[in-house]
Amino acid sequence: MVEYRFRRIFVPELEDNLTLFKDGLTDGLVQNFVTPGLWISSLPLHGRGSSSPRAIALGAAMQVATSRLPTYNHGLILSGRILF
């Protein structure tokens, strides 16, 4: 995975995921996905008068198959995290 933070909150990323199958109907097959995505990170969650360091991070990515026989293609990934 490769990530780079700019403007303090934007974090674009690029991930590669490789699966090698052994035994069964898919024995010997290879499945690979490249996943470009974007995170918006460290958005504060505290209200007035609160000194809590909690924040939220939101992200979205799209898994794109790069192998010949993928089980799916163009899978959308949405993610949210609470940072504390």
Order of alpha helices (4+ residues) and beta strands (2+ residues): beta-beta-beta-beta-beta
